[in-house]
């Protein structure tokens, strides 16, 4: 009898995370979806036969509760994806300090908390994948986007450090630079969006790689994007 397989997606909602959940189901994995507001996930849960968990990724106790619930109810997931994010836009001299703190707590510290919790449960088994969603701001700091750049640079550094530490122990850590806007249009007249289903394909390609040739970072952009 085949072992049950689980994919935990933290920061679940519409767009990319929904495509990741559908792809997990297509790969015969049960999607476990974590979000601060699980009510928004009702339709996706029905579509994918998934399960929802309330979680604030910036709160250590909430993340600990999430992973305790997942392992108790289902077991150790073979795939954990951190997709939570936040941003505060504006000129550096005008940014609200509390809002910047919130962005860093969700998009950077939250990544640490989820990555640490995932590593703790995967290390005894010696296998699994931990994937982080980055952005153009992971490698380029844009005007009026200081908080997002700080958070995404930090998340990329976390992923790189974890990859070097955990790969020899059987855990595949990956970081994805999503260099462009995400949209669901395949209209050739509007080609400047990355389709979330196609992004999800790349996540699962990386997850399914043989360990003899693991990718730690992948940049994805539409063919019209400058870089």
N, C-alpha and C positions, 0 to 999 in steps of 0.2 A: 504494500500500500504506500503510495507516494506521501511524503511528508508535506504538511501544510506549509505554504509560503506566504510571507507577509511583507508589505512595503508600508513604512510609516512616513507620511508626508506632513511636515510641520509648517504651518502657515498656509493651510488649505483654503481654497475659495474658487473663484472663476479663473479662466485663462489658463496659464501654464500648469498650475497645480491640478486643475480638473483634467487636463490632458494627461498628466502624469498618472492620475488615478485610473483613467480609462486604459492607459497603456499597461499599467500594473495588472489590471484585470485580464487584458489580452494575453499577458505573459503567465496567466494562471496563478497570479498572486492576489491575495486579499488586500485591498487598500484600507489602511488605518489612517484616518484623516484628523489632524489636530488643528484647532482654531480657537480663538477667543470667543467667537460667536458661532456655535455649531448649527444654529437654526438655518443659516444660509446654505448649509450643505445638504439639506433634505433631498433635493432632486438628484444630486450627484450620488448620494448614498444609495438611492433606489436604483439608479442606472448601473452602478458598479458593484452593488451588493457589498458595500463597504461598511465600516464602523467609525463612529465619530467620538472624539475625546476633546473636552474643553482644556485649553492650555494657553497660558500667557508665556510666550517664549522668553520674556525678559525677567521672569520670576523663578528663582531657583526652586522654590517649593512646588510651584506649578509644574515645572519640567520634571522634577523627581516623581511627582504624583502621576504624570503622564506615563513615564517609562515603567513605573511600578504597575500601573493598570494594564499596560500593553503586555508586559511579560507575564503577569498573573492570568490575564484572560486569554492570551493567545500564544505567548512564547516570545523568543528573541526574533525580531524581524531580520530578514536577510538584507534589507535595504532601508536606509533612513535618509530622507531628503529634507534639507533645511531650505525653505522657500519663503520664510518670513522677511518682511522688509518695511521700511518707513523712510520718510524724507521730510526735510523742512527747507523750503526754497527761500532765497533772498540774498541781498548783499551782505557781506560779512559783518559790516558795521551795524546792521539792523536785525540780525538773526536773534530770535528769542532763545535765551540760554537753556531754559527748561525744555523747549522743543528739541533743541540739539541733543540734550541729554537723553531724551526719549528715543530719538533716532538711534543713537549709539547703543542704548540698552536693548532695543529690539533687534536691530540689524547686525550688530557686532557681538555684544555680550550674549544675546540670545543664541547666536551661532555657536559660541563657546559652550554654553550650557547644554545645548542639544548634542553637539559633537562629543562633549565629555561623557554625557549619559549614554550615548550610543556606543562609544568606545568601551565603557565599563561592562556593558552586557555582551559585546561581541568578542572581547579579548579572551574570555575563558573558552569560547568555541573556536576561536582562531580563524574566523571567516566573516564576511559581510562587506557591504559597501556603505560609505557615508558620503553623500554628495551635497554640495553647497551651490546655491544660485547666486552668481555675481552679476555684474553689469558693466557697461562701458566705464562707469565710474570706478571700477576695480583697478583700472590701469591709467585712467585719465581724469584729472580733477577739472570739472567744468566751472565756468563762471556761475555764481549764485547757487552753487551746489556743494558747499563746503561740508555740510553735515553728512550728505550721502557719500561723498568721496571718502571722508574719514571712515565711515562705517564699512564701505565696500573694500577699501584698501586693507582694513583690519581683518575682514572676513577672508580675504585672499591669503593674507599672511598666516592666519590660523590654519587654513586648508593645506597650505604648502608645508607647514611645520608638522601637522598631523600626518600628512602623506608620507613624509620621510621617516617619521617615528613608527607608524603603524603598518606600512607595507611589508616590512620584514616579518611581521607577526600575523600576516594573512588577511589584513583588513585593507580594502581598497578605498582610498579617499580621493575624491575628485572635486574640481571647482570648474564652474561653467561661466565664462564671460559672455553674457547676452548683450551683444554690441548692437543695439537698435531697439526700436519699439516692437512690442508684441501685439499682433492682431490676427484675426481669423479669416481675413480676406485673401482669396487666391486670385483676385482680379489682376490680370496682367497690366492693367492701367494704373494700378496702385501697388507696386511691388516692394515698397519700402518697409514692410512689416515682416517680422518673423512669425510664421504660423506656429502656434503652441504645440500642435500635434507633431510637427516635424522636430521641434526642440525636444519633445519627450522621447522621440525615437533615438536621439543622440544620447540622452541620459541612460536609456536602457542598453544601448550599444556599449557604453562604457561599463555599466554594471555587469554585462555579460562577457566582458573581455577575459581571455585567459591571462593568468598572472604572469606569464612569460613576456607579456607586452602590455602593461597597464598604462593608461593615460591618467596623469594627475590633473591636467588642465586642458580644456577645450574652449576655443573662441568660436562663437556662432554669430553670423550676421547675414542679412539679405545681400544679394549680389550687387545691389546698388549702393550699399553703405560705404562711406569713405573710412579709411583707417590708416 
